[in-house]
Amino acid sequence: MSSAQARTDRRAWGVLVVLCGAIFLEGIDVAMLNVALPAIRADLGLSTGMLSGVVSAYVLGYGGFMLLGGRAADLLGRRRMFLTWLVVFLVFSGLGGFATEGWLLLVARFITGVAAAFLAPAGLALITGYFPEGPLRTRALGVYAGIASGGFLLGLVAGGLLVSVGWRWVFFAPVLMSAAILLAAIPLIEEPTRPADGPTRPTGEPAHAPRTAQPTRPGESGKRFDLPGAVTITGAMLLLAYGVVRLEHGAAGLAGTSGVLAAGVALLALFVVIERRSADPLVRLGILRSAPLVRTNLGALLFMMAFAGFQFMLTLYLQELRGWSPLQTGLAMVVVAIDVALAPTVTPWLVNRFGNGRVLFVGMVLGALAYALFLPVASDWTYAAMLPSLLLIGLAFSLVYGPLTMAATEGVEDGEHGLAGGLLYTSIQFGTALGLSAVTAVAAIRAVDGSELDAIRAGLAVSAIAAALAATSAAPALRHPAPNPEPVNFRPL
């Protein structure tokens, strides 16, 4: 291996470390806030509606701007979008820590969500730009996905520790992390390169190969930014995300929720009309004709819907029904974080040996089994009784999150990887919001004529059903033949 190639490889893996830090930051930020909500309510005197709005504001920003964020990475530059919005994330996370009123916290969380909507797809597109398709990219995405899901799960523990010091540290800690990531990213990350003669770098060709690669700089393709498309899709996503969040109000808010969702669908239809007539569409609608891509995003939505609902119901069960502290609740969930170790090591080998679709299906089935095993939960269950479900959820995440990330860009042209990442993370965010809203609504209905435990079991049933549907969506991939295993040449940093 030449010295130039060695430097290239070291830079690529160094970039991966920085991007993993950023996606870990995004996950831990969300999880720590969830743990801190009771303390925030007590200190600022927030109403239940305002407290719910703190969570919903992030969902609105993230879900509303994700598709725009993904396409902006393709058209305006992946490095530029990543660094710019990392700064925004840093600033507004800190602003949340200084909030003394609910409205300031809402603004901070909304813009932090917008920043994450631009960061996440840009980070995924940077990885696919630095690592050629094949075993190396599989390994890199496995590491990235493991750190992403691990950030959320470990954030539950970190949040419990920080809240014991003061809830404002839940906002200040991400500022310190994002500042360190920014200082490392500025000199290390360069705009990825693409082959001069095609959209995708051939398998095995080194990243940044000087002889055949050209920078993918904004404006290089001559495409203009589709402003009408950007405005309509962002408005549609905001309304749809808000409508999904409102579902938790149940029948009481049905008319308002239906109106919001109808307006979102109308804007989405207008967006389709604009894109069909645009010479340089923001979203090439042909990408949605790919059945594997649609299944991948549907599976991501259902899988995250199941987990988000389960995590919320488990938190209610442990803290409100059993009287556990936030720290005890976080520590109980630590076992789920086994995917941090398995996703970067075992999962890439399994994908290389058996194929992405098979691994994804098995992971979905394990998730459905985990939630089904928790359905008979009783008021006096020991932790040992909960452990099988928690272990299975950890295994499911290790087998699902990475392969979903890999499948999101399979067969997609290099210049649309940001868009593909935006679609994936939009599905994940909408699934998370839908899971929370669905279990809240179902549990509230069941609580009318049942006990608190009955309401929790009803919410858990929603997660089990969503997980079963996710496994069903992944089943068609079993028809595809397993690949011929290729050795992964994983050079040290």
Buried (B, 14 or more C-beta within 10 A) or exposed (E): EEEEBEEBBEBBBBBBBBBBBBBBBBBBBBBBBBBBBEBBBEEBEBEEEBBBBBBBBBBBBBBBBBBBBBBBBBBBBBBBBBBBBBEBBBBBBBBBBEBEEBEBBBBBBBBBBBBBBBBBBBBBBBBBBBBBBBBBBBBBBBBBBBBBBBBBBBBBBBBBBBBEEEBBBBBBBBBEBBBEBBEBBEEEBBBBBBBEEEEBBEEEBBBBBEEBBEBBEBEBEEBEBBEBBBBBBBBBBBBBBBBBBBBBBBEEBEEEBEEBBEBBBBBBEBBBEBBEEBEBBBBBEEBEEBEBBBBBBBBBBBBBBBBBBBBBBBBBBBBEBEEBBBBBBBBBBBBBBBBBEBBBEBBBBBBBBBBBBBBBBBBBBBBBBBBBBBEEBEEEEEEEBBEEBBBBBBBBBBBBBBBBBBBBBBEBBBBBBBBBBBBBBBBBBBBBBBBBBBBBBBBBBBBEEBEBBEBBBBBBBBBBBBBBBBBBBBBEBEEEEEEEEBEBEEEEE
